[in-house]
Amino acid sequence: MEYSFKMILDFFQSKHAWAPGDYEYDDAFCRMLMEFASAGEASIWRLDREGCLHMVYGTNVAPEELSQIILGKGEGISGAAAMSREAISVSDATLHPSHNGRVDNILGLSTHGMISAPIVFKDFVYGVVNILNPPAKRPFSSKCKEYISAAATMYASALAAEGDLAAYETKNKKSPPDSCSVKTIIVGVSSAIQEAIHICLKTGRTDMPVLVRGETGSGKELAARRVHEASRRANGPFVDVNCAALTETLLESELFGHVKGAFSGATNDRQGKFVSASGGTLFLDEIGDMSLACQAKILRALQTKEVVPVGSDKPKKCDARFIAATNFDLLEQVRKGKFREDLYYRLCGIEIFMPPLRLRPEDIYPLTLHFLRNIAAEQKQIDPSMQTSKISPDSISMLMSFHWPGNVRQLEQAIRAAAAICEGDEIQRDDFPLWLQEAMKSNTNHPKDDTQKTIENKEQGADDSYTKGDILQYTKALEGTKYSGTGRWNITAAARLLNMPRKTFYYRLKKLRLTQ
């Protein structure tokens, strides 16, 4: 494999009559990738200022067909690779939650094995390079993934040498801003988070109420914003209310508004959040903390699209899309009489689950890189000489080993704290907060839990096309949802936790030979 890759190295070191982006150059590059990897197809995609990917070259794709092949921001396996800046390899794209069958339909393809590698030069993402369909439906090797990533980086360097990247970046910076130019980014390459993103994008097609479930810090508000941005209401307001932060009286006034003199201190009429969100989206965070009396009024507003301000008897129209979020099991709250059953069924027309970070450890590294890029950009504004942009391998190992009860929010705060006291441009293990270092020290003396034992027992017989992260994710879900009493796995509940069809989950368990 090393010898055949030399052909690609020689290609980039040679002088050509064409430049990257020219049909002849891209055709030669992609066909060398196909020969190197024994792939059936190869393509190059360019990222636009809105985060959409446009196919600019595809083997066996006519130039006139290219204009209709576009992926939305974060859409598909290619979108996930561009967002995370990490290469993604899948053994069967049809089983991957992010796979976009629309492109296959346009091109008449049936994608199984796939590698998508980002074209990155310094901090600039140009797009992605894809190779598809190795022979006999075998998966691409992990070594092949590394080589394709290297080839994509060399292609980016060639673009930079031609000035194409600089011209493209300048053009984007000069473009006038619009409502679509700033998008919410949900970072992750795991199947669980990609399934959540996929549901967010599909949910944008309707105006149905949405319920987002997930632990504290798992990204529920990001999911709500992603739904809003994918909807016809994207140009309207996104209004968020933290229901847990307000008393019942204040919450009612905040949501529905009040008239002058409605209560002490109400010196003027005030428009509530329901009316303010008209034409856009109203996001009710932590709705499980809301009182039953307030729940009844929320239900009425959902049903009638009208609200009555505090102190008034005149209803006001509100045309907003409703998204609610909770870290409670609302069905359990219904059984306890703490949440209205009719409101629950009104809200959960579409349900999105944001998986906890401990169930998707493969996302920790791309999340860390994402936070480091943001931190470096912020530091550059304050002091150009102080930019923390790297992290040591042993620091990554520590982050991957921690269970993160506070999820992504806790991870971000830990990285920000480490960056604040870091000397130089690379975060070291000792830079992290003491609570994390002490937790890792205590963990080294603890016996392995049942989940870790199961993973180690099963890994030897696992299918090579699945990662250790997949095994960890699936086993954690199975252990967390097993039947009480018998201890047997509840495959249906685990599949629901992972946002995955039961049939797909069962198929993957069989391939991994994960059984009790």
C-alpha positions in Angstrom: 0.0 0.0 0.0 2.9 2.4 0.8 4.4 1.7 -2.6 1.2 2.5 -4.5 0.6 5.6 -2.5 4.0 6.9 -3.8 2.2 7.4 -7.1 -0.1 10.0 -5.4 2.9 11.6 -3.8 4.7 11.9 -7.1 1.5 13.4 -8.6 1.6 16.3 -6.2 5.3 16.8 -6.5 5.2 17.0 -10.3 4.4 20.1 -12.4 1.1 20.0 -14.4 -0.5 22.0 -17.1 -3.7 22.1 -15.0 -4.4 23.3 -11.5 -6.5 21.8 -8.6 -10.1 22.6 -9.5 -9.6 22.0 -13.2 -11.5 19.0 -14.6 -8.3 17.3 -15.9 -6.4 17.7 -12.6 -9.3 16.5 -10.4 -10.0 13.6 -12.8 -6.4 12.4 -12.6 -6.4 12.8 -8.8 -9.6 10.9 -8.2 -8.7 8.1 -10.5 -5.4 7.6 -8.7 -7.4 7.4 -5.4 -9.7 4.8 -7.0 -6.7 2.8 -8.2 -4.9 3.1 -4.8 -7.9 2.1 -2.7 -9.6 -0.3 -5.3 -12.6 2.0 -5.0 -15.5 2.1 -7.4 -16.1 5.9 -7.3 -14.4 9.0 -6.1 -15.6 12.6 -5.8 -14.5 16.1 -4.7 -17.0 18.4 -2.8 -16.6 22.1 -2.2 -17.9 23.9 0.9 -19.8 27.1 0.4 -20.2 30.1 2.8 -23.5 28.6 4.1 -21.9 25.3 5.0 -23.4 23.4 2.1 -21.4 20.9 0.1 -21.4 21.1 -3.8 -20.0 18.2 -5.8 -17.4 19.8 -8.2 -16.1 16.5 -9.6 -17.3 12.9 -9.6 -16.0 10.0 -11.6 -18.8 8.9 -13.9 -20.7 12.1 -13.3 -21.4 14.3 -16.2 -20.4 18.0 -15.7 -24.0 19.2 -16.3 -25.2 17.0 -13.5 -22.9 18.5 -10.9 -25.0 21.6 -10.2 -27.9 19.6 -8.8 -25.8 17.6 -6.3 -25.8 19.6 -3.1 -25.8 18.6 0.6 -27.0 20.9 3.3 -24.8 21.9 6.2 -24.0 18.9 8.3 -26.0 16.7 5.9 -24.8 13.2 5.1 -21.5 11.5 6.0 -19.7 14.1 3.9 -21.3 16.9 5.9 -20.2 15.2 9.2 -16.6 15.0 7.9 -16.6 18.6 6.9 -18.0 19.8 10.2 -15.8 17.7 12.4 -12.7 18.1 10.2 -12.1 14.4 10.8 -12.1 11.6 8.2 -15.1 9.2 8.5 -15.0 5.6 7.3 -18.1 3.4 7.2 -18.5 -0.2 6.1 -22.1 0.1 5.0 -23.4 3.6 4.3 -27.0 2.4 4.0 -26.9 1.5 7.7 -25.3 4.8 8.8 -27.9 7.3 10.1 -26.3 10.2 8.3 -26.3 8.6 4.8 -28.2 10.7 2.2 -29.8 8.4 -0.2 -30.9 11.3 -2.4 -27.4 11.6 -3.9 -27.4 7.8 -4.7 -30.8 8.3 -6.4 -29.6 11.1 -8.6 -26.5 9.2 -9.7 -28.0 5.8 -9.8 -25.5 4.5 -7.2 -25.7 2.1 -4.3 -23.2 3.2 -1.7 -21.8 0.7 0.8 -18.2 1.2 1.9 -17.2 4.9 2.0 -14.4 7.2 3.3 -15.0 10.9 3.5 -11.9 13.0 4.3 -11.9 16.8 4.8 -9.8 19.1 2.6 -8.2 21.3 5.3 -5.3 23.7 5.0 -4.4 25.4 8.3 -7.8 26.6 9.7 -9.6 26.6 6.4 -11.9 23.8 5.2 -12.3 23.7 1.4 -14.5 20.7 1.3 -14.2 16.9 1.3 -12.8 14.1 -0.8 -14.9 10.9 -1.0 -14.1 7.4 -2.2 -16.8 4.7 -2.4 -17.5 1.1 -2.8 -14.5 -1.2 -2.4 -14.7 -4.6 -4.2 -16.9 -7.4 -2.9 -18.6 -5.0 -0.5 -15.6 -5.2 1.9 -14.9 -2.3 4.2 -12.0 0.0 3.6 -9.1 -0.6 6.0 -8.2 1.8 8.7 -4.8 2.3 7.0 -6.6 3.3 3.8 -8.5 6.0 5.8 -5.2 7.5 7.0 -3.8 7.6 3.4 -7.0 9.2 2.0 -6.8 11.8 4.7 -3.2 12.5 3.8 -4.1 12.8 0.1 -6.9 15.2 1.0 -4.4 17.3 2.9 -2.0 17.3 0.0 -4.9 18.4 -2.3 -5.6 21.3 0.1 -1.9 22.3 0.0 -2.0 22.3 -3.8 -5.0 24.6 -3.8 -3.2 26.9 -1.4 -0.1 27.0 -3.6 -2.3 28.0 -6.5 -3.9 30.8 -4.4 -7.3 29.1 -4.8 -7.9 28.8 -1.1 -7.0 32.4 -0.4 -9.2 33.7 -3.2 -12.1 31.5 -2.1 -11.8 32.6 1.6 -11.5 36.3 0.7 -14.5 36.0 -1.6 -16.5 34.5 1.3 -15.4 37.2 3.7 -16.6 39.9 1.3 -19.9 38.3 0.7 -22.8 40.1 2.3 -24.1 38.3 5.4 -27.5 36.7 5.4 -29.7 34.8 7.7 -28.2 31.5 6.6 -24.6 32.4 6.9 -24.4 31.7 10.6 -25.5 28.2 11.4 -25.6 26.2 14.6 -22.9 23.5 14.6 -23.5 20.2 16.3 -20.1 18.5 16.3 -19.7 14.7 16.3 -19.0 11.7 14.1 -20.8 9.0 16.2 -23.8 7.4 14.7 -25.9 8.5 17.7 -25.2 12.2 17.2 -25.5 12.0 13.4 -28.9 10.4 13.8 -30.0 13.3 16.0 -28.7 15.8 13.4 -30.5 13.9 10.7 -33.8 14.1 12.6 -33.3 17.8 13.2 -32.9 18.4 9.5 -36.0 16.3 8.6 -38.0 18.0 11.4 -37.4 21.4 9.8 -39.8 20.4 7.0 -42.9 20.7 9.3 -44.3 23.0 11.9 -45.1 20.2 14.3 -44.2 20.7 18.0 -40.9 19.0 19.0 -39.7 17.5 22.2 -35.9 17.4 22.7 -34.8 15.0 25.4 -31.3 14.7 26.9 -29.2 15.1 30.0 -28.0 18.5 31.2 -25.3 19.8 28.9 -26.0 17.3 26.1 -26.9 20.0 23.5 -30.7 20.3 23.7 -30.7 24.0 22.8 -28.3 23.4 19.9 -30.8 20.8 18.5 -33.6 23.2 18.9 -31.7 25.9 17.0 -30.8 23.4 14.3 -34.4 22.6 13.8 -35.3 26.3 13.6 -32.5 26.9 11.0 -33.7 24.0 8.9 -37.3 25.3 8.8 -39.3 27.8 6.8 -39.1 30.0 9.9 -35.3 30.3 9.8 -35.5 34.1 9.0 -37.9 34.6 12.0 -36.9 35.0 15.7 -35.7 32.1 17.9 -36.9 32.9 21.3 -35.8 30.8 24.3 -37.2 30.6 27.8 -35.6 28.7 30.7 -38.7 27.5 32.6 -36.6 26.3 35.5 -35.1 29.7 36.2 -38.4 31.6 36.8 -41.1 31.4 39.5 -44.6 30.5 38.4 -45.8 34.1 38.5 -42.8 35.4 36.6 -43.0 32.6 34.1 -46.6 33.3 33.3 -45.8 37.0 32.7 -42.7 36.1 30.7 -44.5 33.7 28.4 -47.9 35.5 28.0 -47.0 39.1 28.7 -48.9 41.4 31.0 -50.9 44.7 30.9 -50.1 47.8 32.9 -51.3 47.5 36.5 -51.6 43.7 36.4 -49.4 43.4 39.5 -47.1 45.5 41.6 -44.3 46.8 39.4 -46.2 46.3 36.1 -45.9 50.0 35.0 -46.3 49.2 31.3 -47.8 46.7 28.9 -45.3 44.0 28.1 -45.4 41.6 25.1 -44.8 37.9 26.1 -42.4 35.5 24.5 -45.3 33.6 22.7 -46.2 36.7 20.7 -42.5 37.8 20.4 -41.8 34.4 18.7 -44.5 34.9 16.1 -43.1 34.0 12.6 -40.3 32.0 14.3 -39.7 29.5 17.0 -40.4 29.5 20.7 -38.0 27.2 22.7 -39.2 26.2 26.1 -36.2 24.8 27.9 -36.6 22.5 31.0 -40.4 22.3 30.5 -40.5 19.5 33.1 -40.0 22.1 35.8 -43.1 24.0 34.9 -46.1 24.0 37.3 -49.3 22.1 36.4 -51.2 25.4 36.3 -48.8 26.9 33.8 -48.8 23.7 31.8 -52.6 24.0 31.3 -52.1 27.5 29.8 -49.3 26.3 27.6 -51.6 23.5 26.3 -54.3 26.0 25.5 -51.8 28.2 23.6 -50.7 25.2 21.6 -54.3 24.3 20.8 -55.7 27.8 20.0 -52.5 29.7 18.9 -53.7 32.4 21.2 -52.5 33.7 24.6 -54.1 36.0 27.2 -51.7 38.4 28.9 -51.7 38.5 32.7 -54.3 41.0 33.9 -56.2 41.0 30.6 -59.1 39.2 29.1 -58.3 39.9 25.5 -56.5 37.1 23.7 -53.5 37.8 21.3 -52.6 35.7 18.3 -49.3 33.9 18.2 -47.9 32.1 15.2 -44.8 30.3 16.5 -43.3 26.9 16.2 -43.0 25.2 19.6 -40.0 23.2 20.7 -39.7 22.0 24.3 -36.7 20.4 26.0 -36.4 18.4 29.2 -33.9 16.3 31.1 -36.8 14.5 32.9 -38.5 11.3 31.8 -41.8 13.0 31.1 -43.8 9.8 30.9 -42.6 9.0 34.4 -43.6 12.5 35.5 -47.0 11.9 33.9 -47.4 8.7 36.0 -46.4 10.6 39.1 -49.0 13.3 38.4 -46.4 16.0 37.9 -46.9 16.5 34.2 -50.1 16.8 32.2 -50.6 13.7 29.9 -52.5 15.8 27.3 -49.6 18.3 27.1 -47.1 15.5 26.8 -48.8 14.0 23.8 -49.3 17.5 22.3 -45.5 18.2 22.6 -44.0 14.9 21.5 -45.3 14.8 17.9 -41.6 14.6 17.0 -39.0 13.5 19.6 -35.3 14.1 19.3 -32.9 12.5 21.8 -29.5 14.1 22.4 -27.2 11.3 23.6 -25.0 11.8 26.6 -21.3 12.2 25.9 -20.4 8.9 27.7 -22.3 7.0 25.1 -20.3 8.6 22.2 -16.7 8.8 23.3 -15.5 8.9 19.7 -16.9 12.5 19.6 -14.6 13.7 22.4 -11.7 14.3 20.1 -13.5 16.3 17.3 -15.3 18.3 20.1 -12.0 19.1 21.7 -10.6 20.3 18.4 -13.7 22.4 17.8 -13.4 24.1 21.2 -9.7 24.7 20.7 -10.4 26.5 17.4 -12.9 28.7 19.1 -10.6 29.4 22.0 -7.7 30.2 19.7 -9.8 32.7 17.7 -11.0 34.4 21.0 -7.4 34.6 22.3 -6.2 36.1 19.0 -8.6 39.0 19.5 -7.1 39.7 22.9 -3.5 38.9 22.4 -2.2 37.6 19.0 0.8 36.0 20.6 -1.3 33.9 22.9 -3.1 31.2 20.9 -3.7 27.7 22.4 -4.5 25.5 19.4 -3.0 22.0 20.3 -3.5 19.4 22.9 -1.1 16.6 24.0 -2.0 12.9 23.3 -2.0 12.0 27.0 -4.5 14.8 27.6 -6.8 13.3 24.9 -6.5 9.9 26.5 -7.6 11.4 29.9 -10.5 13.2 28.3 -11.6 9.9 26.5 -11.4 8.0 29.8 -13.6 10.3 31.9 -17.4 9.7 32.1 -18.5 13.4 31.8 -21.7 13.6 33.9 -22.0 17.2 32.7 -21.7 16.2 29.1 -20.5 18.5 26.3 -20.8 21.6 28.5 -18.5 20.1 31.1 -16.0 19.1 28.5 -15.9 22.6 27.1 -15.4 24.2 30.5 -12.6 21.8 31.3 -10.8 22.7 28.0 -11.4 26.4 28.5 -10.0 26.2 32.0 -6.9 24.3 30.8 -6.4 26.8 27.9 -6.5 29.7 30.4 -3.5 28.5 32.4 -1.6 26.7 29.6 1.9 27.9 28.9 2.6 27.8 25.2 0.3 26.6 22.4 -0.3 23.0 23.5 -2.4 22.0 26.5 -0.8 19.4 28.8 -2.5 17.0 31.1 -1.4 19.0 34.2 -3.2 22.1 32.8 -6.7 20.6 33.4 -8.7 21.4 36.6 -7.9 19.4 39.7 -11.4 17.8 39.9 -10.7 16.1 36.6 -7.1 15.0 37.5 -8.2 13.7 40.9 -11.1 11.8 39.3 -8.8 10.1 36.9 -6.4 9.1 39.7 -9.2 7.6 41.7 -10.5 5.7 38.7 -7.2 3.9 38.2 -7.8 1.9 41.4 -11.4 1.1 40.8 -12.5 -2.3 39.5 -13.9 -2.3 35.9 -17.7 -2.0 35.7 -19.9 -4.6 33.9 -20.0 -2.5 30.8 -16.2 -2.3 30.4 -15.9 -6.1 31.0 -18.5 -6.8 28.4 -16.7 -4.6 25.9 -13.4 -6.4 26.5 -15.0 -9.8 26.3 -16.7 -9.0 23.0 -14.0 -7.0 21.2 -11.9 -9.9 20.1 -14.8 -11.3 18.0 -16.1 -8.0 16.8 -16.5 -7.1 13.1 -13.5 -4.9 12.0 -15.8 -2.4 10.4 -17.1 -1.2 13.8 -15.0 0.9 16.1 -14.4 0.5 19.8 -16.5 3.6 20.2 -19.5 1.8 18.6 -19.1 -1.2 20.9 -18.9 1.1 23.9 -21.9 3.1 22.8 -24.1 0.1 22.1 -23.1 -1.7 25.3 -23.7 1.3 27.5 -27.1 1.7 26.0 -28.0 -2.0 26.5 -26.7 -1.9 30.1 -28.6 1.3 30.9 -31.9 0.0 29.6 -31.9 -3.6 30.7 -35.0 -5.1 32.4 -35.0 -4.8 36.2 -35.1 -8.1 38.0 -34.0 -10.3 35.1 -31.1 -8.1 34.0 -31.8 -9.0 30.4 -31.1 -6.5 27.7 -34.1 -4.5 26.4 -33.1 -4.1 22.7 -36.1 -2.0 21.9 -35.4 0.5 24.6 -31.7 0.6 23.8 -32.4 1.3 20.1 -34.8 4.1 21.1 -32.1 5.6 23.4 -29.7 5.5 20.4 -32.2 7.1 18.0 -31.9 3.9 15.8 -34.5 1.6 14.3 -34.7 -1.6 16.3 -34.1 -3.7 13.1 -30.9 -1.8 12.3 -29.7 -2.0 15.9 -30.4 -5.8 16.1 -28.5 -6.3 12.8 -25.5 -4.4 14.2 -25.5 -6.4 17.4 -25.5 -9.6 15.3 -22.5 -8.4 13.3 -20.7 -7.4 16.4 -21.7 -10.7 18.1 -22.8 -8.8 21.1 -25.0 -11.2 23.1 -25.7 -11.9 26.8 
